[in-house]
């Protein structure tokens, strides 16, 4: 298990900029859906995307040891989990 995590950290570390860009684009897409669709928004999809991008961005922030972005994105994981729970 430790070896798997070390390998994953290595892969994320080598691709941190790409993963961050994908995460940011996911967040933009999820909140754009809310803006465009209003009450017809598929909120389970929005909160699932938001939580996945927060996980990816948190991981990148931890590798970069950027405390402000770790805190921000871990917060968004919590918000996303609450949103998923409420959407279900």
DSSP file (Angstrom, degrees, kcal/mol; ACC not computed):
  #  RESIDUE AA STRUCTURE BP1 BP2  ACC     N-H-->O    O-->H-N    N-H-->O    O-->H-N    TCO  KAPPA ALPHA  PHI   PSI    X-CA   Y-CA   Z-CA
    1    1 A X     >        0   0    0      0, 0.0     4,-2.4     0, 0.0     5,-0.2   0.000 360.0 360.0 360.0 -43.2    0.0    0.0    0.0
    2    2 A X  H  >  +     0   0    0      1,-0.2     4,-2.4     2,-0.2     5,-0.2   0.889 360.0  51.0 -63.6 -38.1    2.8    2.4    0.9
    3    3 A X  H  > S+     0   0    0      2,-0.2     4,-2.5     1,-0.2    -1,-0.2   0.902 109.0  50.7 -66.0 -41.0    4.5    1.6   -2.4
    4    4 A X  H  > S+     0   0    0      2,-0.2     4,-2.6     1,-0.2    -2,-0.2   0.928 111.7  47.5 -61.6 -45.8    1.3    2.3   -4.4
    5    5 A X  H  X S+     0   0    0     -4,-2.4     4,-2.7     2,-0.2    -2,-0.2   0.897 111.3  51.1 -62.9 -40.6    0.9    5.6   -2.6
    6    6 A X  H  X S+     0   0    0     -4,-2.4     4,-2.0     2,-0.2    -1,-0.2   0.909 111.3  48.3 -63.1 -41.4    4.5    6.5   -3.3
    7    7 A X  H  X S+     0   0    0     -4,-2.5     4,-2.3     2,-0.2    -2,-0.2   0.916 112.2  48.7 -64.8 -42.9    4.0    5.6   -7.0
    8    8 A X  H  X S+     0   0    0     -4,-2.6     4,-2.9     1,-0.2     5,-0.2   0.916 110.3  51.1 -63.2 -43.2    0.8    7.7   -7.2
    9    9 A X  H  X S+     0   0    0     -4,-2.7     4,-2.8     1,-0.2    -1,-0.2   0.888 109.7  51.1 -60.3 -39.0    2.5   10.7   -5.5
   10   10 A X  H  X S+     0   0    0     -4,-2.0     4,-2.1     2,-0.2    -2,-0.2   0.922 111.6  46.4 -64.5 -44.6    5.4   10.4   -8.0
   11   11 A X  H  X S+     0   0    0     -4,-2.3     4,-1.3     2,-0.2    -2,-0.2   0.932 115.2  46.0 -64.1 -46.0    3.0   10.4  -11.0
   12   12 A X  H  < S+     0   0    0     -4,-2.9     3,-0.3     1,-0.2    -2,-0.2   0.916 111.4  53.3 -62.9 -42.6    1.0   13.3   -9.6
   13   13 A X  H >< S+     0   0    0     -4,-2.8     3,-0.7    -5,-0.2    -1,-0.2   0.875 109.6  47.4 -60.2 -38.8    4.2   15.2   -8.8
   14   14 A X  H 3< S+     0   0    0     -4,-2.1    -1,-0.2     1,-0.2    -2,-0.2   0.769 123.5  33.8 -72.4 -24.9    5.4   14.8  -12.4
   15   15 A X  T 3X S+     0   0    0     -4,-1.3     4,-2.6    -3,-0.3     5,-0.3   0.038  77.8 125.6-118.3  24.6    2.1   15.9  -13.8
   16   16 A X  H <> S+     0   0    0     -3,-0.7     4,-2.6     1,-0.2     5,-0.2   0.862  73.4  50.6 -59.3 -40.7    1.0   18.4  -11.2
   17   17 A X  H  > S+     0   0    0      2,-0.2     4,-2.1     1,-0.2    -1,-0.2   0.902 113.0  45.7 -66.4 -40.1    0.4   21.3  -13.6
   18   18 A X  H  > S+     0   0    0     -3,-0.2     4,-2.5     2,-0.2    -2,-0.2   0.926 113.9  48.6 -67.4 -44.5   -1.7   19.2  -16.0
   19   19 A X  H  X S+     0   0    0     -4,-2.6     4,-2.5     1,-0.2    -2,-0.2   0.903 111.4  50.6 -63.6 -40.9   -3.7   17.8  -13.1
   20   20 A X  H  X S+     0   0    0     -4,-2.6     4,-2.6    -5,-0.3    -1,-0.2   0.919 110.5  49.3 -62.3 -42.9   -4.2   21.3  -11.6
   21   21 A X  H  X S+     0   0    0     -4,-2.1     4,-2.5     2,-0.2    -2,-0.2   0.915 111.5  48.5 -64.1 -42.6   -5.5   22.6  -15.0
   22   22 A X  H  X S+     0   0    0     -4,-2.5     4,-2.4     2,-0.2    -1,-0.2   0.923 112.1  50.2 -62.2 -43.4   -7.9   19.7  -15.4
   23   23 A X  H  X S+     0   0    0     -4,-2.5     4,-2.1     2,-0.2    -2,-0.2   0.908 111.3  47.6 -61.5 -43.1   -9.2   20.3  -11.8
   24   24 A X  H  X S+     0   0    0     -4,-2.6     4,-2.5     2,-0.2    -1,-0.2   0.912 111.8  50.0 -65.1 -42.2   -9.7   24.0  -12.5
   25   25 A X  H  X S+     0   0    0     -4,-2.5     4,-2.6     1,-0.2    -2,-0.2   0.879 109.1  52.6 -64.8 -36.9  -11.5   23.3  -15.7
   26   26 A X  H  X S+     0   0    0     -4,-2.4     4,-2.6     2,-0.2    -1,-0.2   0.909 110.2  48.2 -62.8 -41.6  -13.7   20.8  -13.9
   27   27 A X  H  X S+     0   0    0     -4,-2.1     4,-2.2     2,-0.2     5,-0.2   0.921 112.0  48.6 -66.7 -42.8  -14.6   23.4  -11.3
   28   28 A X  H  X S+     0   0    0     -4,-2.5     4,-1.9     1,-0.2    -2,-0.2   0.928 113.1  48.5 -61.3 -44.2  -15.3   26.0  -14.0
   29   29 A X  H  X S+     0   0    0     -4,-2.6     4,-1.9     2,-0.2    -2,-0.2   0.912 110.5  50.4 -63.1 -43.3  -17.5   23.5  -15.9
   30   30 A X  H  X S+     0   0    0     -4,-2.6     4,-1.2     1,-0.2    -1,-0.2   0.915 115.2  41.4 -66.3 -41.5  -19.5   22.5  -12.8
   31   31 A X  H  X S+     0   0    0     -4,-2.2     4,-1.8     1,-0.2    -1,-0.2   0.761 109.2  59.7 -78.9 -22.6  -20.3   26.0  -11.7
   32   32 A X  H  X S+     0   0    0     -4,-1.9     4,-2.9    -5,-0.2     5,-0.3   0.884 101.1  56.1 -66.4 -38.1  -21.0   27.1  -15.3
   33   33 A X  H  X S+     0   0    0     -4,-1.9     4,-3.0     1,-0.2     5,-0.4   0.914 106.3  49.9 -57.9 -42.6  -23.7   24.4  -15.4
   34   34 A X  H  X S+     0   0    0     -4,-1.2     4,-1.7     1,-0.2    -1,-0.2   0.916 112.6  47.1 -62.8 -42.9  -25.3   26.0  -12.3
   35   35 A X  H  < S+     0   0    0     -4,-1.8    -2,-0.2     1,-0.2    -1,-0.2   0.910 119.3  38.9 -65.3 -42.4  -25.2   29.4  -14.0
   36   36 A X  H  < S+     0   0    0     -4,-2.9    -2,-0.2     1,-0.1    -1,-0.2   0.897 125.4  33.1 -76.7 -41.2  -26.6   28.2  -17.3
   37   37 A X  H >< S-     0   0    0     -4,-3.0     3,-2.0    -5,-0.3    -3,-0.2   0.659  79.8-177.2 -96.3 -16.9  -29.2   25.7  -16.1
   38   38 A X  G >< S+     0   0    0     -4,-1.7     3,-1.8    -5,-0.4    -1,-0.2  -0.305  74.3   1.2  57.0-130.4  -30.4   27.3  -12.9
   39   39 A X  G 3  S+     0   0    0      1,-0.3    -1,-0.3     3,-0.0    -2,-0.1   0.687 129.7  64.1 -64.8 -17.5  -33.0   25.2  -11.1
   40   40 A X  G <  S+     0   0    0     -3,-2.0    -1,-0.3    -6,-0.1    -2,-0.2   0.366  75.3 128.7 -86.2   6.2  -32.7   22.5  -13.8
   41   41 A X    <   -     0   0    0     -3,-1.8     2,-1.7    -7,-0.1     3,-0.1  -0.360  68.4-123.9 -63.4 135.6  -29.1   21.8  -12.9
   42   42 A X    >>  -     0   0    0      1,-0.2     4,-2.1     2,-0.1     3,-0.7  -0.623  34.2-175.0 -78.1  86.7  -28.1   18.2  -12.3
   43   43 A X  H 3> S+     0   0    0     -2,-1.7     4,-2.9     1,-0.3     5,-0.3   0.787  75.3  59.0 -63.0 -30.9  -26.8   18.9   -8.8
   44   44 A X  H 3> S+     0   0    0     43,-0.2     4,-1.9     2,-0.2    -1,-0.3   0.924 109.4  45.7 -62.4 -41.8  -25.5   15.4   -8.1
   45   45 A X  H <> S+     0   0    0     -3,-0.7     4,-2.7     2,-0.2     5,-0.2   0.926 113.1  50.0 -63.2 -46.4  -23.3   15.8  -11.2
   46   46 A X  H  X S+     0   0    0     -4,-2.1     4,-2.6     1,-0.2    -2,-0.2   0.935 114.2  43.3 -60.0 -48.4  -22.2   19.3  -10.2
   47   47 A X  H  X S+     0   0    0     -4,-2.9     4,-2.1     2,-0.2    -1,-0.2   0.832 112.7  53.2 -71.3 -30.4  -21.3   18.3   -6.6
   48   48 A X  H  X S+     0   0    0     -4,-1.9     4,-2.4    -5,-0.3    -2,-0.2   0.940 112.3  44.3 -67.1 -46.1  -19.6   15.1   -7.8
   49   49 A X  H  X S+     0   0    0     -4,-2.7     4,-2.8     1,-0.2     5,-0.3   0.925 113.5  51.9 -60.9 -44.2  -17.4   17.0  -10.2
   50   50 A X  H  X S+     0   0    0     -4,-2.6     4,-1.9    -5,-0.2    -1,-0.2   0.893 111.6  46.1 -61.1 -40.4  -16.7   19.6   -7.6
   51   51 A X  H  X S+     0   0    0     -4,-2.1     4,-2.1     2,-0.2    -1,-0.2   0.898 112.3  50.3 -71.2 -40.3  -15.6   17.0   -5.1
   52   52 A X  H  X S+     0   0    0     -4,-2.4     4,-2.3     2,-0.2    -2,-0.2   0.915 112.2  46.8 -63.8 -42.9  -13.4   15.2   -7.6
   53   53 A X  H  X S+     0   0    0     -4,-2.8     4,-2.8     1,-0.2     5,-0.2   0.879 110.4  53.4 -68.7 -34.0  -11.7   18.3   -8.6
   54   54 A X  H  X S+     0   0    0     -4,-1.9     4,-2.3    -5,-0.3    -1,-0.2   0.887 108.5  50.2 -65.3 -37.7  -11.2   19.3   -5.0
   55   55 A X  H  X S+     0   0    0     -4,-2.1     4,-2.3     2,-0.2    -2,-0.2   0.941 113.4  45.2 -63.0 -46.8   -9.6   15.9   -4.3
   56   56 A X  H  X S+     0   0    0     -4,-2.3     4,-2.3     1,-0.2    -2,-0.2   0.926 115.7  45.9 -63.5 -44.8   -7.2   16.3   -7.3
   57   57 A X  H  X S+     0   0    0     -4,-2.8     4,-2.3     1,-0.2    -1,-0.2   0.845 111.4  52.8 -69.7 -32.7   -6.4   19.9   -6.3
   58   58 A X  H  X S+     0   0    0     -4,-2.3     4,-2.4    -5,-0.2    -1,-0.2   0.927 109.3  49.4 -64.8 -43.7   -5.9   19.0   -2.7
   59   59 A X  H  X S+     0   0    0     -4,-2.3     4,-2.2     1,-0.2    -2,-0.2   0.928 112.0  47.7 -61.3 -46.0   -3.5   16.3   -3.6
   60   60 A X  H  X S+     0   0    0     -4,-2.3     4,-2.2     1,-0.2    -1,-0.2   0.915 111.6  51.1 -61.3 -42.2   -1.5   18.6   -5.9
   61   61 A X  H  X>S+     0   0    0     -4,-2.3     5,-2.4     1,-0.2     4,-0.8   0.872 108.7  51.5 -63.5 -37.3   -1.4   21.2   -3.1
   62   62 A X  H  <5S+     0   0    0     -4,-2.4     3,-0.3     2,-0.2    -1,-0.2   0.901 109.7  48.9 -67.3 -40.1   -0.1   18.7   -0.6
   63   63 A X  H  <5S+     0   0    0     -4,-2.2    -2,-0.2     1,-0.2    -1,-0.2   0.895 116.0  43.3 -64.7 -38.6    2.7   17.7   -3.0
   64   64 A X  H  <5S-     0   0    0     -4,-2.2    -1,-0.2    -5,-0.2    -2,-0.2   0.569 107.6-130.6 -81.7  -8.8    3.6   21.3   -3.5
   65   65 A X  T  <5 +     0   0    0     -4,-0.8     2,-0.9    -3,-0.3    -3,-0.2   0.907  49.2 158.3  57.2  46.2    3.2   21.9    0.3
   66   66 A X     >< -     0   0    0     -5,-2.4     4,-2.1     1,-0.2     3,-0.3  -0.829  22.6-170.2-103.2  94.8    0.9   25.0   -0.3
   67   67 A X  H  > S+     0   0    0     -2,-0.9     4,-2.6     1,-0.2     5,-0.2   0.847  80.3  55.0 -58.7 -41.0   -1.0   25.3    2.9
   68   68 A X  H  > S+     0   0    0      1,-0.2     4,-2.3     2,-0.2    -1,-0.2   0.923 113.2  41.5 -61.4 -44.1   -3.5   27.9    1.7
   69   69 A X  H  > S+     0   0    0     -3,-0.3     4,-2.3     2,-0.2     5,-0.2   0.782 110.9  56.8 -77.2 -26.5   -4.6   25.8   -1.2
   70   70 A X  H  X S+     0   0    0     -4,-2.1     4,-2.5    -9,-0.2     5,-0.3   0.963 111.4  43.9 -62.1 -49.9   -4.6   22.6    0.9
   71   71 A X  H  X S+     0   0    0     -4,-2.6     4,-2.1     1,-0.2    -2,-0.2   0.927 114.8  48.9 -61.0 -47.0   -7.0   24.4    3.3
   72   72 A X  H  X S+     0   0    0     -4,-2.3     4,-1.8    -5,-0.2    -1,-0.2   0.930 116.0  41.5 -59.9 -47.7   -9.2   25.8    0.5
   73   73 A X  H  X S+     0   0    0     -4,-2.3     4,-1.6     2,-0.2    -1,-0.2   0.826 111.9  53.1 -77.2 -30.8   -9.5   22.5   -1.4
   74   74 A X  H  X S+     0   0    0     -4,-2.5     4,-1.9    -5,-0.2    -1,-0.2   0.893 108.5  53.0 -66.5 -38.2  -10.0   20.3    1.7
   75   75 A X  H  X S+     0   0    0     -4,-2.1     4,-2.4    -5,-0.3    -2,-0.2   0.928 107.4  51.3 -57.3 -45.2  -12.8   22.8    2.6
   76   76 A X  H  X S+     0   0    0     -4,-1.8     4,-2.7     1,-0.2    -1,-0.2   0.803 104.0  57.7 -66.3 -28.7  -14.3   22.2   -0.9
   77   77 A X  H  X S+     0   0    0     -4,-1.6     4,-2.5     2,-0.2    -1,-0.2   0.949 109.0  45.8 -62.3 -46.7  -14.2   18.4   -0.4
   78   78 A X  H  X S+     0   0    0     -4,-1.9     4,-2.1     2,-0.2    -2,-0.2   0.919 113.4  48.3 -61.5 -44.6  -16.3   18.9    2.7
   79   79 A X  H  X S+     0   0    0     -4,-2.4     4,-2.5     1,-0.2    -1,-0.2   0.914 112.1  50.8 -61.0 -42.8  -18.7   21.2    0.8
   80   80 A X  H  X S+     0   0    0     -4,-2.7     4,-2.8     2,-0.2    -2,-0.2   0.895 108.0  51.2 -63.0 -41.6  -18.9   18.7   -2.0
   81   81 A X  H  X S+     0   0    0     -4,-2.5     4,-2.4     2,-0.2    -1,-0.2   0.899 111.6  47.5 -64.1 -40.1  -19.7   15.8    0.3
   82   82 A X  H  X S+     0   0    0     -4,-2.1     4,-2.6     2,-0.2    -2,-0.2   0.917 112.4  50.4 -64.6 -42.2  -22.5   17.8    1.8
   83   83 A X  H  X S+     0   0    0     -4,-2.5     4,-2.3     2,-0.2    -2,-0.2   0.903 110.7  48.6 -62.6 -41.5  -23.7   18.8   -1.6
   84   84 A X  H  X S+     0   0    0     -4,-2.8     4,-1.9     2,-0.2    -1,-0.2   0.937 111.4  50.2 -62.8 -45.9  -23.7   15.1   -2.8
   85   85 A X  H  < S+     0   0    0     -4,-2.4    -2,-0.2     1,-0.2    -1,-0.2   0.924 113.7  44.9 -58.1 -45.5  -25.6   14.0    0.4
   86   86 A X  H  < S+     0   0    0     -4,-2.6    -1,-0.2     1,-0.2    -2,-0.2   0.846 111.0  53.6 -69.6 -33.3  -28.2   16.7   -0.2
   87   87 A X  H  <        0   0    0     -4,-2.3    -1,-0.2     1,-0.3   -43,-0.2   0.810 360.0 360.0 -71.4 -29.2  -28.5   15.9   -3.9
   88   88 A X     <        0   0    0     -4,-1.9    -1,-0.3    -5,-0.2    -2,-0.2   0.493 360.0 360.0 -76.8 360.0  -29.1   12.3   -3.2
